[in-house]
């Protein structure tokens, strides 16, 4: 074999000519299934994989041996955090409606406003996109909270997000989130809904225009999607038009659905049907539809009524976006991952929280499934690994993603198995699921470009980014009383784990 030494430093950017990478383990793909290659090789040229196996006989421009590592396909995150960490605000501060997660009527009456500047929003996307790469996520569909927004997301911020994705090299599906309504709290503590369908439809038109303008940008690295925010803040007309537009544009459409008791009960009260029944009745469900989180459905312990919610989602062709870490943090989970798979439901994975660590996400999912089913045999490591790779690719109708095989996109992640904290290795996927973390990702290749090498993303200063993110977060916390029921001081909204003693001034 011609080329550089197998011990060459890990390159950055795109290498001219074919590149061969090897490691102790490689996750190849053949016959519609992943398989493990010990001391395997992957060769890619420009943006495509040309060989996966042993003893490649062709010419290469560069070789890199990653040693005691696992080379696998990049993770696909269908609900990828693209925000600062807001989960921590509600982690120990409940109930959420009393702690600023729902607008009070007084804030509504004064007129909601943007709590982040355009520059802050642009930075947040860039910061979040870098974190996704650092955790081995190579394809991301961003999600951010609308709690801090005047209404929906804007074309301008997503134009900036497209620029950040291109600069960092992250594969993304972008589209500004929109809605036709929002929840709010009356002075007496009653939760209610405000709807402005005309505004929501105008935002949908803007989202469609965004798709037409940005689809295929950056040589196809940037694709688009439609993102109506939550089922309970949408109207039938908004969702009908959204589904029709997704079909016309041939783009994914994501709608948060079946994720809380409040949402489920609200949809039943407003429309006389369960959320999946309502979506089916208005023609929303299709193979393009992505539905986070699917935890509140008939047949689960959380919903008392009878029905066939999961069958409706399955038969409609939609994908359940499973986000076990954030669901567990809020006291819920799907019941269960194994049952959903056995029913034939399409399942992909989403992080939707900090850290955007797909490995941790899968680990929590496995544990929850085994607890719910009271069995260690109900789910195996490869079942979740499949969901985070080929499951996401199939949800996006992208057979060129989520697998390492000739003709697929060169989206490759190197997972370090050579350090002392990883424990002992029998099977690399099982070791990842037992002892690993997103922090074990050492190198990421997207579209044939080394976007992170030895943990370093060119041009991204993690220390400075963390400082700037914390400063923005602190400013947001200072604004919280304005959008919290009865406007208590910050100290009453956010508790401390223990009493705090500060030095005398």
Secondary structure, DSSP 8 states (H G I E B T S, - for coil): --SS-TT-----EE-SS-EEEEEEEEEEEETTEEEEEEEEEEEEETTEEEEEES---S--SEEEE--SEEEEE-EEEEEEE-S---HHHHHSS--GGGTTSSEEHHHHHH----SS-HHHHHHHHHHHHHHHHHTTEEEEEEE--STTSSSS--HHHHHHHHHHHHHHT-EEEE--EE-SEEEEE-TTS-EEEEE-HHHHHHHHHHHHHHHHHHTTBTTTTEEEEEEE-BGGG--HHHHHHHHHHHHHHT-EEE-BBS--HHHHHHHHHHHSS-HHHHHHHTT--STTEEEEB--S-TTSTT--S---HHHHHHHTT-EEEE-HHHHHHTT---S-HHHHHHHT-EEEE---SSS--HHHHHHHHHHHHHHHHT-TTS--HHHHHHIIIIIHHHHTT-TTSSS-STTSB--EEEEE--SGGG---SSHHHHHHHH--GGGEEEEEETTEEEEBTTB-TT--HHHHHHHHHHHHHHHHHHGGGGSGGG--HHHHS--SS-------
